[in-house]
Amino acid sequence: MARKPGPLSRRVAWWLLGYLALISLAVFSVGNYVHEHAEHAAWRALLNSELDSIVEHVKHEPHYRWQDSDTLSLYHFDDPATPDSLRALHPGLHDGVIVHDRETAVMVRQTDELGRIALVLDISDFHDLEQFATRWVMLAGVVMLIVTVLMATLGMERLVRPLSLLARHIGALRPGVPGQRIDVDVRGSSELHTIADALNDYLERNEQFVERERVFISTASHELRTPVAVITGAAELALDQPGLPERARQQMQRVLRTAQGVEQLIDLLLVLAREPARLANRAERIALDQLLPQIVDDHRHLLGDKDLDVNVQAAPVDIVAPLAVVQAAIGNLLRNAIENSGRGHIQLTLGTDGVLVLQDPGHGMSPEEIAAIHARMARGLRTERGGIGLELIARLCEHLGWTLAFQACEPRGTRATLDFSGARTP
């Protein structure tokens, strides 16, 4: 399972933290580089100026003597009192030299008048001040990073909150519930309002489409009732006529069964046209274990001359559902089992949990064919193999909260499972 990505606000905060850290590091590095060069330039200018002044005084006043101050000291390399740390230095500027336990900047010069001399500047106090300022600058940088990240996090949370609320509203949408609309938080951006308006327009058009489909199914079904009733009545009257030839009787029975099947189909279409909540008013208590033998008897004429029998094993189970839908669902599965079987036993088993299992010995289907049936049922397409009306039965089961599944058996045959547990009464 793929890892779920983190919140956008957190990802932006981490990105901003990394960006600020890199920028701060770059600024600190450049600042330190510039500071070191500026510091060396200042020491060089100061010490060279003092040495030039000393040399000039010696030129014009041979008896001139330099007087050390608190921060500046002059050393002659031929003087035994000169510290050893200075003797190894070559001419030029040297920073960070320790003289008498003090950090100094030293300018060493070779002169004609005084020989090799070293002018030493005590910079310990300056470096202490520099380190103090550096610590405060770094502390200020860390505080700036923390404050910036906190402000960015709070700002991103406020910015993303309307998007999260919009996603929550979209996730709360339920199929088939009319009048659903998406609201955008007042703090939402114009882009979120554009998305919400587009979704609301889609919801409205989808409602209109569903309502047109429902009205069409309901109207067409009601309009078909009258001619189907006329056909059914005429077929029943014809069958009651004495002296009707056997061949004509068989044809009229076929007409009657077809008309009754169309009437049942109309009832099922009307069920699909109604909301599941409204179907509760048409539901009734059904003793499923007693209904199964009746459905089997109604379909025995399909056995014909096949070497095929139907066995029923049912535990006492009561469900609350529309009777016509239950009869159509079970009858359809049984009819397809009979039509797709040549010989053997068709077994109907009803468990106490409200799960009906119908297993036939028929031609059998491979797992690939079973998967294809499920895919066609999911798309609402017709299929030549796997039974007539399976798509409609599957839609009815889904509409009422039942579960219909198929499984290939070894070495042959197919097992259909119809789960009524959601409609089972306690």
TASULSUL-V59382 format. One record per residue. PSI is psi in whole degrees, -180 to 180 (999 if undefined). Layout:
PSI
PSI
This chain:
130
143
135
129
154
172
149
-39
-41
-42
-41
-40
-43
-41
-43
-39
-46
-41
-46
-37
-44
-43
-44
-42
-42
-44
-43
-43
-46
-43
-42
-40
-47
-40
-45
-44
-40
-39
-47
-40
-39
-45
-43
-45
-44
-50
-39
-40
-42
-42
-41
-41
-41
-46
-41
-42
-39
-38
-44
-23
92
-26
13
136
127
136
119
146
-169
-28
-20
133
141
130
139
133
-21
2
124
-22
-5
130
148
-29
-18
-27
-29
-2
138
164
139
-172
137
128
142
22
133
119
118
46
23
145
131
164
128
131
116
132
143
118
157
-34
-42
-1
-153
125
163
123
121
128
122
116
17
-47
-38
-42
-35
-45
-38
-44
-38
-46
-38
-42
-42
-36
-43
-42
-43
-37
-42
-44
-41
-42
-48
-47
-41
-43
-42
-46
-40
-40
-47
-41
-41
-38
-42
-35
-37
-20
-46
-35
-40
-42
-39
-44
-37
-40
-41
-42
-24
-7
140
134
139
-2
116
160
13
135
158
129
145
138
146
-24
0
154
171
-30
-41
-38
-37
-44
-46
-41
-41
-42
-41
-38
-41
-43
-41
-45
-36
-41
-44
-40
-47
-41
-40
-41
-42
-43
-41
-48
-45
-46
-47
-40
-43
-39
-30
-18
-41
-53
-34
-39
-37
-44
-44
-46
-42
-38
-41
-41
-41
-37
-24
-10
131
151
17
126
148
-41
-40
-38
-42
-41
-40
-36
-38
-41
-42
-45
-40
-43
-40
-37
-40
-39
-40
-39
-39
-43
-40
-38
-37
-35
-45
-29
-13
154
146
-35
-36
-24
-21
-29
-23
-5
154
162
127
128
97
-34
-27
-25
-32
-48
-34
-43
-40
-44
-39
-20
7
-26
-21
-18
-36
-129
19
146
70
135
162
126
141
130
107
131
153
115
131
136
162
111
166
126
-43
-36
-42
-45
-42
-41
-51
-43
-39
-44
-41
-43
-43
-35
-41
-45
-26
15
145
-46
160
-148
136
123
125
123
124
119
167
-17
2
19
122
127
124
117
128
158
11
-154
-22
150
144
162
-33
-40
-38
-46
-37
-38
-46
-40
-42
-37
-39
-33
-5
27
157
154
143
-34
148
0
151
130
9
-35
-43
-43
-41
-42
-39
-43
-44
-39
-35
2
18
173
129
128
153
149
133
141
157
138
-13
167
172
141
123
132
122
115
112
12
-30
-23
2
139
148
999
